[in-house]
């Protein structure tokens, strides 16, 4: 997962406002990693440490699903069902709508990081798109 300067402020704001909704398991997971480092807790996290944060990762994915920050993407020329979208045109998919389809995300208005324990179906969760700029 990658956060950009554009995406971080709104995602962080949503996440911090929803902290009361975060499961205790996130705090416990992070405390366990700190204990496993055997230090006073001042040692910075490593990339390997973050890869062990499965509950935290699911909470971040759920935050990005609920608070989509992408508004448009730039695409190369593409033909879809007989329609040509020329190179350079702006395509404005409504990611929030995609992320709130009950068939893909039951109870879509409920903040539930556990929904990411199993990977979502392809093309149903789009937090970031390749070649978007």
C-alpha positions as a LaTeX table, in Angstrom:
\begin{tabular}{lrrr}
\hline
Residue & $x$ (\AA) & $y$ (\AA) & $z$ (\AA) \\
\hline
Unk1 & 0.00 & 0.00 & 0.00 \\
Unk2 & 1.26 & 3.46 & $-0.85$ \\
Unk3 & 0.08 & 6.75 & 0.56 \\
Unk4 & 0.77 & 9.90 & $-1.39$ \\
Unk5 & 0.84 & 13.52 & $-0.31$ \\
Unk6 & $-2.54$ & 13.96 & $-1.99$ \\
Unk7 & $-4.18$ & 10.93 & $-0.41$ \\
Unk8 & $-2.74$ & 11.01 & 3.08 \\
Unk9 & $-4.53$ & 14.05 & 4.63 \\
Unk10 & $-8.13$ & 13.01 & 3.82 \\
Unk11 & $-7.46$ & 9.36 & 4.59 \\
Unk12 & $-5.74$ & 10.22 & 7.87 \\
Unk13 & $-8.54$ & 12.60 & 8.82 \\
Unk14 & $-11.17$ & 9.95 & 8.18 \\
Unk15 & $-9.16$ & 7.30 & 9.97 \\
Unk16 & $-8.52$ & 9.43 & 13.05 \\
Unk17 & $-12.19$ & 10.42 & 13.23 \\
Unk18 & $-13.09$ & 6.73 & 13.12 \\
Unk19 & $-10.58$ & 5.62 & 15.76 \\
Unk20 & $-13.32$ & 4.73 & 18.18 \\
Unk21 & $-14.40$ & 2.18 & 15.56 \\
Unk22 & $-10.98$ & 0.56 & 15.30 \\
Unk23 & $-10.78$ & $-2.84$ & 16.91 \\
Unk24 & $-8.67$ & $-3.34$ & 20.00 \\
Unk25 & $-6.82$ & $-5.99$ & 17.98 \\
Unk26 & $-4.98$ & $-3.23$ & 16.06 \\
Unk27 & $-3.52$ & $-1.82$ & 19.27 \\
Unk28 & $-2.68$ & $-5.31$ & 20.51 \\
Unk29 & $-1.01$ & $-6.16$ & 17.20 \\
Unk30 & 1.18 & $-3.06$ & 17.35 \\
Unk31 & 2.03 & $-3.62$ & 21.03 \\
Unk32 & 3.09 & $-7.19$ & 20.24 \\
Unk33 & 5.43 & $-5.97$ & 17.50 \\
Unk34 & 6.92 & $-3.39$ & 19.88 \\
Unk35 & 7.44 & $-6.12$ & 22.53 \\
Unk36 & 9.05 & $-8.43$ & 19.98 \\
Unk37 & 11.63 & $-5.76$ & 19.20 \\
Unk38 & 12.79 & $-6.02$ & 22.82 \\
Unk39 & 13.45 & $-2.32$ & 23.16 \\
Unk40 & 12.03 & 0.56 & 25.12 \\
Unk41 & 9.57 & 1.16 & 22.31 \\
Unk42 & 11.57 & 4.03 & 20.85 \\
Unk43 & 13.05 & 1.93 & 18.05 \\
Unk44 & 11.47 & 2.85 & 14.70 \\
Unk45 & 9.47 & 0.32 & 12.76 \\
Unk46 & 11.12 & $-1.46$ & 9.88 \\
Unk47 & 9.51 & $-2.49$ & 6.61 \\
Unk48 & 9.55 & $-6.07$ & 7.93 \\
Unk49 & 7.61 & $-4.92$ & 11.01 \\
Unk50 & 4.90 & $-3.31$ & 8.89 \\
Unk51 & 4.56 & $-6.50$ & 6.82 \\
Unk52 & 3.51 & $-8.27$ & 10.05 \\
Unk53 & 0.69 & $-5.78$ & 10.71 \\
Unk54 & $-2.13$ & $-7.75$ & 9.10 \\
Unk55 & $-4.97$ & $-6.26$ & 11.17 \\
Unk56 & $-3.60$ & $-2.73$ & 10.68 \\
Unk57 & $-3.30$ & $-3.33$ & 6.94 \\
Unk58 & $-6.94$ & $-4.44$ & 6.72 \\
Unk59 & $-8.03$ & $-1.34$ & 8.67 \\
Unk60 & $-6.12$ & 0.87 & 6.22 \\
Unk61 & $-7.72$ & $-0.90$ & 3.25 \\
Unk62 & $-11.16$ & $-0.46$ & 4.80 \\
Unk63 & $-10.46$ & 3.24 & 5.43 \\
Unk64 & $-9.50$ & 3.68 & 1.76 \\
Unk65 & $-12.67$ & 1.83 & 0.71 \\
Unk66 & $-14.92$ & 4.03 & 2.82 \\
Unk67 & $-13.08$ & 7.32 & 2.18 \\
Unk68 & $-11.99$ & 7.00 & $-1.46$ \\
Unk69 & $-9.67$ & 9.83 & $-2.42$ \\
Unk70 & $-9.30$ & 9.20 & $-6.14$ \\
Unk71 & $-11.52$ & 11.37 & $-8.28$ \\
Unk72 & $-10.25$ & 10.61 & $-11.77$ \\
Unk73 & $-7.65$ & 8.70 & $-13.71$ \\
Unk74 & $-5.79$ & 9.35 & $-16.93$ \\
Unk75 & $-5.80$ & 6.46 & $-19.37$ \\
Unk76 & $-4.17$ & 5.52 & $-22.64$ \\
Unk77 & $-6.50$ & 5.22 & $-25.64$ \\
Unk78 & $-8.84$ & 2.31 & $-25.06$ \\
Unk79 & $-11.81$ & 0.85 & $-26.86$ \\
Unk80 & $-14.61$ & $-0.55$ & $-24.73$ \\
Unk81 & $-17.74$ & $-2.13$ & $-26.20$ \\
Unk82 & $-17.33$ & $-0.17$ & $-29.43$ \\
Unk83 & $-16.60$ & 3.16 & $-27.74$ \\
Unk84 & $-13.17$ & 4.76 & $-28.13$ \\
Unk85 & $-11.80$ & 6.75 & $-25.21$ \\
Unk86 & $-8.95$ & 8.78 & $-26.74$ \\
Unk87 & $-5.55$ & 9.10 & $-25.09$ \\
Unk88 & $-5.47$ & 12.13 & $-22.79$ \\
Unk89 & $-9.18$ & 12.17 & $-21.99$ \\
Unk90 & $-10.10$ & 12.20 & $-18.33$ \\
Unk91 & $-12.08$ & 9.21 & $-17.15$ \\
Unk92 & $-14.11$ & 9.96 & $-14.04$ \\
Unk93 & $-15.08$ & 6.68 & $-12.39$ \\
Unk94 & $-16.94$ & 7.06 & $-9.12$ \\
Unk95 & $-14.75$ & 4.91 & $-6.88$ \\
Unk96 & $-16.85$ & 5.59 & $-3.81$ \\
Unk97 & $-19.87$ & 4.15 & $-5.59$ \\
Unk98 & $-17.88$ & 1.09 & $-6.65$ \\
Unk99 & $-16.72$ & 0.59 & $-3.06$ \\
Unk100 & $-20.28$ & 0.81 & $-1.71$ \\
Unk101 & $-21.98$ & $-1.87$ & $-3.83$ \\
Unk102 & $-23.60$ & $-4.26$ & $-1.32$ \\
Unk103 & $-23.02$ & $-7.26$ & $-3.61$ \\
Unk104 & $-19.27$ & $-6.69$ & $-3.25$ \\
Unk105 & $-19.14$ & $-5.20$ & 0.27 \\
Unk106 & $-22.07$ & $-6.29$ & 2.48 \\
Unk107 & $-23.26$ & $-3.48$ & 4.76 \\
Unk108 & $-21.07$ & $-0.99$ & 2.86 \\
Unk109 & $-21.65$ & 1.88 & 5.31 \\
Unk110 & $-20.30$ & $-0.16$ & 8.21 \\
Unk111 & $-16.57$ & 0.26 & 8.96 \\
Unk112 & $-15.38$ & $-3.36$ & 9.04 \\
Unk113 & $-11.67$ & $-4.08$ & 8.47 \\
Unk114 & $-12.34$ & $-7.81$ & 8.75 \\
Unk115 & $-13.87$ & $-7.72$ & 5.25 \\
Unk116 & $-10.27$ & $-7.67$ & 3.94 \\
Unk117 & $-9.31$ & $-10.95$ & 5.63 \\
Unk118 & $-10.09$ & $-12.41$ & 2.22 \\
Unk119 & $-9.00$ & $-10.46$ & $-0.86$ \\
Unk120 & $-11.89$ & $-8.68$ & $-2.60$ \\
Unk121 & $-13.06$ & $-9.87$ & $-6.00$ \\
Unk122 & $-11.03$ & $-8.41$ & $-8.89$ \\
Unk123 & $-12.02$ & $-4.85$ & $-9.90$ \\
Unk124 & $-14.19$ & $-4.26$ & $-6.83$ \\
Unk125 & $-11.60$ & $-2.44$ & $-4.66$ \\
Unk126 & $-9.56$ & 0.27 & $-6.36$ \\
Unk127 & $-7.65$ & 2.33 & $-3.85$ \\
Unk128 & $-4.94$ & 3.23 & $-6.35$ \\
Unk129 & $-4.72$ & 2.73 & $-10.08$ \\
Unk130 & $-1.53$ & 2.12 & $-12.08$ \\
Unk131 & $-0.60$ & 4.89 & $-14.51$ \\
Unk132 & $-3.04$ & 7.33 & $-12.92$ \\
Unk133 & $-0.80$ & 10.32 & $-13.63$ \\
\hline
\end{tabular}
